[in-house]
């Protein structure tokens, strides 16, 4: 359960689905969604900036072709480029230029509202089930006009639940009374700070594979995975799913075979011995 909704423990992240370097095509994305529906996965996470809107646009097309009751989560806060259709292949290049020029984020209330409206049009939906501010600044979190705009969108039925997507627990509001503080999307892996230990928060886990940290500690992680009879990816998915407070675990892929592998990670509870070994990785890194 996430915010009172029946949500599958495994969710599909789409950060690379429409990126220039990912190499996924429409058929692969469609196969991935078909497999997700077949196995009861009902949460899809995206953002307006993924592929400069192309990811939401692709999802909107694919979701219009299925009757599976997917729940949609999207985010806003990062700037991106929106060139006319003929020039749209240059959008992602334009986004990178904007970021290099220092125009990386914008949390002005009117802009966030406009970006939400654009997301709804691309997704071909009247509402999104979950809406996150994407790595908001402390100033954005304290902006009462922005919070009022989000509340208005909820009252209008365009947002089901609102929260914060943030890379580190250090950026979370100190007060649990903050209207967005109870729903958090953040990294959960053996090397991440334990956001999940903060009470009264429902957590959507992302970045579960640990990237650079995994590269350094791969031998030990592989050993633990072998002891559990799992692949490394399955082990790290299981680790995130085993943490208190985590309601869903996002895995980013556009290939059905990768999603099928990740499914094996949510079907097993890790032994205390394995969890202890993985916890020590983060302690050794001082996080």
N, C-alpha and C positions, 0 to 999 in steps of 0.2 A: 504493500500500500504506500502511495506517495500522495500526501495532502488529501487523503480520503479516497483516492482513485486507485482502482486495481491496475497496478503497473507491473509488467514483467521485470524480473530481477536483471535480465540482460537487455540492454537497449542498444540501438544502432546509432553510433556517432557518424557524422557525415562531413567532417572537416576537410577531408581530402577528395571527396567524391567528385567535385568539379574543379579541382586545382589543376594547374597547367602540367605539373610534373607527375601526377598520380597515374595517368594512363588508363583510367577506367572509362569504359564506354557505356552507352545507354543500356545495352542488353545486360551487361554485368550488373549494373545498378538495379535493373528490373529483376534479375535472378536473385539478387541479394534480398530485395524486399519480399519476393515470393517465398524464399526460404524462411525469412523472419516470420511471415504470416503463418507458414506451415508449422512452425515450432512455438507459436504463441507469443512471439515477441511483439509487443504493441507500442513501444516507445521509440520514437525517432527524434534525435537531437540535431539541430542545425543552427545557423546564425546568418544574419543578413550579409555579413562580410565574407562568408565562405564562397570562394569563386566570384566575389563581387556581385552576389545575387544569383549567379548561375546555379548554385546548389539548390537554393529554395525553388527556383524555376523548374529545375529537373524533377525535384520531389513533387512539386505541384502537378506536373504532367503524369508522373507515375502513380501518385496517390489517387488521381481521378480515374484510374483504370482498375482500381481494386476496391473491394467491399470490406476488406479487413479493417476493423475499428482501431486504426493507429492513433496514438496520442502524439501530438507534436509539441516539441520544445524548441524555441528559438531565442536568439539573443540580439541585443543591439548595443552599440557604444563605440565600435571601431568605425573609422571612416573607410569608404570604398568608392570606386569610380563607377559612374553610370553613363557610359557613352551611348549614342544612338545605335540601333540594331546592327547596322553594317560595320560599325567600329567596335562592337562589343568584345571581339577577341582581344582588344587592347585594354580592357577594363582592369585586369589583374596587374598589368604593367603600370597603369595609371595609379592604382592603389598603392603600389610600392613607392612610386614617386611622391605621392601625398604623404606617406609615412616618413620618408626621408626628409621631407620639407618641414617635419614637425607637426603635421596635421594628422596625427595618429588616431585621436579619439575625440568624440564630441558628445557631451551629455546635456546639451541644452534641451529643455523640456519639449519645445516645438519640434526639434530635430528628432528626438527619440519617438515622439508621437508619429511623425511623418514616416520614419523608418519602420515602425510597427505596421502602419497602413500598407506600405510597400511590401512588407513581408507577407501580409495576409493576401494581397493580390497575387504575388508570385506563387504562394502555396495553394491558391484557389480555395481559401477557407474563410469563414466568417469570424473564426476565433482560433487562438492557439491555446493549448491546455496549460502550457508553462512558458513564462516569459522571464528572461534573465537580463539584468544589466551586465554587460560584458566587461569584466575587469574594471569596475567603476573606481574612480578616484574618491578619496575621502570627501572632497568638496561635493561630488555628485551625490554621495550617500547622505550628505547633510542638506541637500537642496530640497526644501519643502515644496517648491513649485514642481519639481520633477516627480517627487513622490505623489503629489496631488494629481498629476497628469496620469501616472500609472494607475492610481486608484480610480480615476474617472474611466479609464479604458476597461478596468475590471467591472465597474458598475454598468458599463455599456455592453458587457458580455464579449468583449474582444480578447480578453485575457482571462484564463481560468485562475491561475495562481502565478504570483510574481516572486522572484528571488534574485540571488546574486550568483553569477558565475565568476569565480576568482581563482587565480593560480595558487595563492598562498593564504593560509589562515591568518597571517599577520595583517591582512587588509580587511578582515571582517569587522563589522561594527562591534564596539565593546559592549553595547547594550543589547540584550536579547529582546528589548521592547521595540527595537527598530522594525518597521513594518515589512522589511524584506529579509530580516535576519534568520527566519526559521527555515527557509528553503535555500539550500546552498548547493551549487555545483562546483566541485573542486577535485584536484588530483588526490587519489588515494592509492598508495603503493608502499612498499616497505621503506622507502626512503623519504616519504613526505611527512611533513608535520601533521600531528594527529588532530586535524579539524574535527574528526568524528567523535573525539572525546568531549567536545563542548556539548553540554546537554541541551535538549529542546531544539535540536536542529535536525531536519530531514535532509539527507545528503544524497546527491546524485554523483557517483564517482566517475572521474575521467582520468586520462593519462595513467592508466593502471599499469602500463608496462615499464615505466621508469626510464626509458630512453638511455641517456648517457650513463646513469647509475647502473643500469642493467648490464651495459657493455663492460663495466669495470668488474662487476660481481657475477658474471655469467656462469662461471664454473660452480660456485656454491649454489646458485639458484637452480642450475641444471641438476645438481646432486639431489636437492630437495624434491624437485619435480619427479626425478626417477624413483625416489622413495615412495612418492604418492601415486606413482603409475600415471603421471600426467605429462603433457608437454609444458614447456616454460610458460607459454601464453595462457594455457589453462590454469596453471598454478597461480599466476598473478591475478587472473580474473577471480579465481576462488578466494585468494587473499582479500581482495577488495570486498567481495560478497560476504565474507565472514566477519567483517568489521561492524561493530554496533553503530547504529545510526544510518548506515548505508541502505537506501531503499532501492537503488538501481545502479547498475554498472554499465557504463558506456564503452563500447569497443568500436573503434573507427576502422571501417573497411568498406570496400566496394566489391569484394569478391565473396561469393557464396561459400567457397571452400574454407576461407578464413573464418567466416561467421560460424560455420558448422564446427570448426575446431574450438572456437571460443565457447560455444554452447556446453562443451564438456566441462568447463570450469565452474559452472553454476550448479552442477548436479552433485557436488561432493563437499562435505564439511572437512576442512583440514584438521589434522591431528594437532594437539597442543604442542607436540615436539616440533613439527614443521613450522607452526606459527611463531614459536619462540626463535627458531633459527632465522626466520625472515625478519622478525623484529630487531634482531641484533644488527642487521645490515644498516638500518636507520640510525641506531645508537652509535655505531661505529663512524657514521658520517656526521654525527652531531646534529641530527635534525629531529 
